[in-house]
């Protein structure tokens, strides 16, 4: 993808040589060195042929507006929204990490680590929801995991504000946005606008996949998922993953319930339930450690030294008696 016409001369000098990280149907992502503030950054550009589409411009503006309102450790930070002849590109922090999709494919986490990542994401999603921002495209590809195990939400290109005036649905009326197999049935069917609960559904699919390595509705046609009259049996995460208890099973199955009314009421409640599981898990681990009582070594008995009893030569007839008394004293001491 040629981006030479997307950077002004000033921006080209500022960001220097660009390293292509990813390219897709909507645009491309590059790593660059910002010589002005001396740091590594990520630049996100729309595809050149998409620049004439107003929806593409609005999507980039929307992502910038959404990120500008969020300052949270589990959401990628926005540095700037720049333009060249009206063509926008986004500048964000360079997160040192890999895609959650890659980590899932590599089966990289224990159950505890996976739930810790889900708690991270729940905090980021909650922060967005508290600002009236819906992500609308939650999936493993839109999460980065740092070497320290911290998770960050990225790609707010389909974000929607339920209260703000700067960015809305960015699509034509009735047009569905997002990734089909991570979208709630009510969104696919057009029976409801995007809500906090539709984000929770997508988050639940992500959670199930992280815990089990597979999508809960893998192989199920979309029309069956959307037909709420059809019963679809989903195995609980614990069927696939050890060390997952009924509390996590119940939470995740509630999150991916195809019936809107059956899902958790808010991302805050989801976050609290993940955190409670982690707290209980850590407490049980600590108690298990304490219950292992180390065997104390038997203390070494102190060796008693024999008393030094001075013996003087005595030719008196009583010397024999004295020796007998001395021997008796020694025997008594050793028996003590």
C-alpha positions as CSV (number, residue, x, y, z in Angstrom):
1,X,0.0,0.0,0.0
2,X,1.5,3.3,-1.1
3,X,1.1,5.9,1.6
4,X,3.5,8.5,0.2
5,X,0.5,10.8,-0.7
6,X,-1.0,10.4,2.8
7,X,1.9,12.0,4.7
8,X,2.7,15.7,4.4
9,X,6.3,16.7,3.9
10,X,6.5,17.7,7.5
11,X,5.0,14.4,8.8
12,X,7.3,12.4,6.6
13,X,10.3,14.1,8.2
14,X,8.9,13.7,11.7
15,X,8.1,10.0,11.4
16,X,10.9,8.9,9.1
17,X,11.1,5.3,7.9
18,X,7.9,3.3,8.4
19,X,7.7,-0.4,9.2
20,X,4.6,-2.2,7.9
21,X,3.0,-4.3,10.6
22,X,-0.4,-5.2,9.1
23,X,-2.5,-4.5,6.1
24,X,-6.2,-5.2,5.5
25,X,-9.2,-4.2,3.5
26,X,-9.7,-0.9,5.3
27,X,-6.1,0.3,5.7
28,X,-2.7,-0.4,7.0
29,X,-0.8,-0.1,10.3
30,X,2.9,1.0,10.5
31,X,5.4,1.4,13.3
32,X,7.4,4.6,13.2
33,X,9.9,6.7,15.3
34,X,8.5,10.0,16.3
35,X,11.6,12.2,16.2
36,X,9.7,15.2,17.7
37,X,8.9,13.6,21.0
38,X,11.5,10.7,20.7
39,X,9.3,7.6,21.0
40,X,8.1,4.7,19.0
41,X,4.5,5.1,17.8
42,X,1.9,3.3,15.6
43,X,0.4,5.0,12.6
44,X,-2.9,3.8,11.1
45,X,-3.8,4.8,7.6
46,X,-7.0,4.2,5.5
47,X,-6.5,2.6,2.1
48,X,-6.0,5.0,-0.7
49,X,-9.0,3.8,-2.7
50,X,-11.2,4.1,0.3
51,X,-10.4,7.8,0.8
52,X,-13.2,8.9,-1.4
53,X,-15.7,7.1,0.8
54,X,-17.1,9.3,3.4
55,X,-17.7,6.3,5.7
56,X,-14.0,5.5,5.7
57,X,-13.1,9.1,6.8
58,X,-15.8,8.9,9.5
59,X,-14.5,5.6,10.8
60,X,-11.1,7.0,11.3
61,X,-12.4,10.1,13.0
62,X,-14.7,8.0,15.1
63,X,-11.8,5.9,16.4
64,X,-9.8,9.0,17.3
65,X,-12.8,10.6,19.1
66,X,-13.4,7.4,21.0
67,X,-9.8,6.9,22.1
68,X,-9.5,10.6,23.0
69,X,-12.1,10.1,25.7
70,X,-10.4,7.1,27.2
71,X,-7.4,7.1,29.5
72,X,-7.1,3.6,30.8
73,X,-4.2,1.1,31.1
74,X,-6.3,-1.6,29.3
75,X,-7.1,0.6,26.2
76,X,-4.5,1.7,23.7
77,X,-3.7,5.4,24.1
78,X,-4.3,8.0,21.3
79,X,-1.5,10.5,20.7
80,X,-2.9,12.3,17.7
81,X,-5.3,12.5,14.7
82,X,-3.4,14.1,11.8
83,X,-4.5,15.1,8.3
84,X,-2.9,15.6,5.0
85,X,-5.2,17.3,2.4
86,X,-8.2,16.1,4.5
87,X,-6.9,12.5,4.6
88,X,-6.7,11.4,8.2
89,X,-4.3,9.0,10.0
90,X,-4.2,8.0,13.6
91,X,-1.2,8.0,15.9
92,X,-1.3,5.8,19.0
93,X,1.1,4.3,21.5
94,X,3.3,1.4,20.4
95,X,2.2,-1.5,22.6
96,X,4.9,-4.1,22.9
97,X,2.9,-7.2,22.6
98,X,1.2,-9.8,20.4
99,X,-2.3,-10.4,19.2
100,X,-4.5,-12.4,21.6
101,X,-5.5,-14.5,18.5
102,X,-1.8,-15.6,18.2
103,X,-1.7,-16.4,21.9
104,X,-4.9,-18.5,21.7
105,X,-3.5,-20.4,18.7
106,X,-0.4,-21.1,20.7
107,X,-2.3,-22.2,23.7
108,X,-0.2,-19.8,25.7
109,X,-2.1,-19.4,29.0
110,X,-3.0,-21.3,32.1
111,X,-6.6,-20.9,33.3
112,X,-5.6,-18.4,35.9
113,X,-3.6,-16.3,33.4
114,X,-6.5,-16.4,30.9
115,X,-9.0,-15.2,33.5
116,X,-6.5,-12.5,34.6
117,X,-6.5,-11.3,31.0
118,X,-10.3,-11.4,30.9
119,X,-10.4,-9.2,34.0
120,X,-8.0,-6.8,32.3
121,X,-10.3,-6.6,29.3
122,X,-13.4,-6.2,31.4
123,X,-11.9,-3.2,33.1
124,X,-11.1,-1.6,29.7
125,X,-14.6,-2.4,28.4
126,X,-16.2,-1.0,31.6
127,X,-14.2,2.2,31.2
128,X,-15.5,2.6,27.6
129,X,-19.1,1.9,28.6
130,X,-18.9,4.4,31.5
131,X,-18.1,7.0,28.8
132,X,-21.0,5.9,26.7
133,X,-18.7,4.2,24.1
134,X,-19.6,0.8,22.6
135,X,-16.7,-1.0,20.9
136,X,-18.9,-3.1,18.6
137,X,-16.0,-5.3,17.3
138,X,-14.7,-7.2,20.3
139,X,-12.6,-10.2,19.1
140,X,-9.2,-11.8,19.8
141,X,-7.7,-9.9,16.9
142,X,-8.5,-6.6,18.6
143,X,-6.6,-7.3,21.8
144,X,-2.9,-7.0,22.4
145,X,-1.1,-8.8,25.2
146,X,2.1,-7.4,26.6
147,X,5.0,-9.5,27.8
148,X,3.9,-8.7,31.4
149,X,0.5,-10.3,30.7
150,X,-1.4,-7.0,30.5
151,X,-4.2,-6.8,27.9
152,X,-5.1,-3.8,25.8
153,X,-8.1,-3.1,23.6
154,X,-7.3,-1.7,20.2
155,X,-9.2,-0.8,17.0
156,X,-12.2,1.3,17.9
157,X,-13.0,1.9,14.3
158,X,-16.6,0.7,14.7
159,X,-17.0,2.4,18.1
160,X,-20.3,4.1,18.7
161,X,-21.3,6.7,21.2
162,X,-24.7,6.3,22.9
163,X,-24.5,9.8,24.2
164,X,-21.9,11.9,22.3
165,X,-22.4,14.0,19.2
166,X,-18.9,13.6,17.6
167,X,-19.3,10.0,16.5
168,X,-22.3,7.8,15.9
169,X,-22.9,4.5,14.1
170,X,-20.9,5.6,11.0
171,X,-23.0,3.4,8.8
172,X,-26.1,3.6,6.7
173,X,-29.3,2.9,8.5
174,X,-29.8,-0.8,8.7
175,X,-26.3,-1.7,7.7
176,X,-24.5,-4.1,10.1
177,X,-20.9,-3.4,11.2
178,X,-18.5,-5.7,13.0
179,X,-17.4,-9.3,12.6
180,X,-20.3,-11.6,11.9
181,X,-19.2,-14.5,14.2
182,X,-18.6,-12.2,17.1
183,X,-21.9,-10.2,16.8
184,X,-24.9,-10.6,18.9
185,X,-28.0,-12.2,17.3
186,X,-30.1,-9.1,17.8
187,X,-27.5,-7.1,15.9
188,X,-27.3,-9.6,13.0
189,X,-31.1,-9.7,12.8
190,X,-31.5,-5.9,13.1
191,X,-34.0,-6.3,16.0
192,X,-32.1,-4.1,18.3
193,X,-29.5,-1.3,18.2
194,X,-26.1,-1.9,19.7
195,X,-26.1,-1.8,23.5
196,X,-23.8,-2.6,26.3
197,X,-25.2,-6.2,26.3
198,X,-24.2,-6.7,22.6
199,X,-20.6,-5.8,23.6
200,X,-20.9,-8.3,26.5
201,X,-22.0,-11.0,24.1
202,X,-19.0,-10.5,21.9
203,X,-16.8,-10.3,24.9
204,X,-18.3,-13.6,26.1
205,X,-17.4,-15.3,22.8
206,X,-13.8,-14.0,23.1
207,X,-13.7,-15.3,26.7
208,X,-15.0,-18.8,25.7
209,X,-12.4,-18.9,22.9
210,X,-9.5,-17.8,25.2
211,X,-10.5,-20.4,27.8
212,X,-11.1,-23.3,25.5
213,X,-9.3,-22.6,22.2
214,X,-12.5,-22.8,20.2
215,X,-15.5,-20.7,19.3
216,X,-18.7,-21.9,21.2
217,X,-20.7,-21.9,18.0
218,X,-18.1,-23.3,15.7
219,X,-19.8,-25.1,12.8
220,X,-23.2,-23.6,13.6
221,X,-24.7,-21.6,10.7
222,X,-25.4,-17.9,11.4
223,X,-29.1,-18.4,10.6
224,X,-29.3,-21.0,13.4
225,X,-27.6,-18.7,15.9
226,X,-30.0,-15.9,15.0
227,X,-33.1,-18.2,15.3
228,X,-33.8,-18.0,19.0
229,X,-36.4,-20.6,18.7
230,X,-33.7,-23.2,18.0
231,X,-32.0,-24.7,21.0
232,X,-28.2,-24.8,20.7
233,X,-26.3,-26.8,23.3
234,X,-23.0,-25.2,24.3
235,X,-20.6,-27.2,26.4
236,X,-19.3,-25.2,29.5
237,X,-15.7,-24.0,29.3
238,X,-14.7,-26.5,32.1
239,X,-15.5,-29.3,29.6
240,X,-12.4,-28.2,27.6
241,X,-10.3,-26.6,30.3
242,X,-9.1,-27.8,33.6
243,X,-9.1,-25.6,36.7
244,X,-12.3,-23.8,35.6
245,X,-15.1,-24.0,38.1
246,X,-18.9,-23.6,37.9
247,X,-18.6,-19.8,38.6
248,X,-16.7,-19.2,35.4
249,X,-18.9,-21.6,33.5
250,X,-22.0,-19.8,34.6
251,X,-20.6,-16.3,33.9
252,X,-19.4,-17.1,30.4
253,X,-22.5,-19.0,29.4
254,X,-24.6,-16.1,30.6
255,X,-22.5,-13.7,28.5
256,X,-23.0,-15.7,25.3
257,X,-26.7,-16.3,25.9
258,X,-28.4,-15.6,22.6
259,X,-31.3,-14.1,24.5
260,X,-30.5,-10.5,25.3
261,X,-32.4,-10.5,28.6
262,X,-30.4,-13.4,30.0
263,X,-27.0,-11.8,29.8
264,X,-25.3,-9.9,32.7
265,X,-26.7,-6.5,33.2
266,X,-23.4,-4.6,32.8
267,X,-19.7,-4.8,32.0
268,X,-19.2,-3.8,35.6
269,X,-20.9,-6.9,36.9
270,X,-18.8,-9.0,34.5
271,X,-15.6,-7.4,35.7
272,X,-16.5,-7.9,39.4
273,X,-17.3,-11.6,38.8
274,X,-13.9,-12.2,37.1
275,X,-12.1,-10.4,39.8
276,X,-13.9,-12.4,42.6
277,X,-12.8,-15.6,40.9
278,X,-9.2,-14.4,40.9
279,X,-9.4,-13.4,44.5
280,X,-10.8,-16.7,45.6
281,X,-8.2,-18.5,43.5
282,X,-5.3,-16.6,45.0
283,X,-6.8,-17.1,48.5
284,X,-7.1,-20.9,48.0
285,X,-3.5,-21.0,46.6
286,X,-2.2,-19.1,49.7
287,X,-4.2,-21.4,52.1
288,X,-2.9,-24.5,50.3
289,X,0.7,-23.2,50.8
290,X,0.0,-22.5,54.5
291,X,-1.5,-26.0,55.0
292,X,1.8,-27.7,54.1
293,X,3.4,-27.9,57.5
294,X,7.2,-28.5,57.2
295,X,8.6,-31.4,59.2
296,X,10.8,-29.9,61.9
297,X,14.2,-31.6,62.3
298,X,14.7,-33.3,65.7
299,X,16.9,-31.0,67.7
300,X,20.3,-32.4,68.3
301,X,20.8,-33.3,71.8
302,X,23.6,-31.4,73.5
303,X,26.5,-33.6,74.4
304,X,27.3,-33.4,78.1
305,X,31.0,-33.3,78.9
306,X,32.1,-35.4,81.8
307,X,33.1,-33.3,84.9
308,X,36.7,-33.0,85.7
309,X,37.1,-34.3,89.2
310,X,40.6,-33.8,90.6
311,X,42.1,-37.0,92.0
312,X,45.0,-36.7,94.5
313,X,47.3,-39.5,95.3
314,X,46.7,-40.8,98.8
315,X,48.2,-43.9,100.2
316,X,45.8,-43.9,103.1
317,X,43.6,-47.0,103.4
318,X,40.7,-44.7,102.6
319,X,41.8,-44.2,99.0
320,X,40.1,-47.4,97.9
321,X,36.8,-46.1,99.3
322,X,37.4,-42.7,97.6
323,X,37.9,-44.4,94.2
324,X,34.6,-46.3,94.6
325,X,32.8,-43.1,95.4
326,X,34.3,-41.4,92.4
327,X,33.2,-44.2,90.1
328,X,29.7,-44.1,91.5
329,X,29.5,-40.4,90.8
330,X,30.5,-40.8,87.2
331,X,28.0,-43.6,86.6
332,X,25.2,-41.5,88.1
333,X,26.1,-38.5,85.9
334,X,26.1,-40.6,82.7
335,X,22.6,-42.0,83.5
336,X,21.2,-38.5,83.9
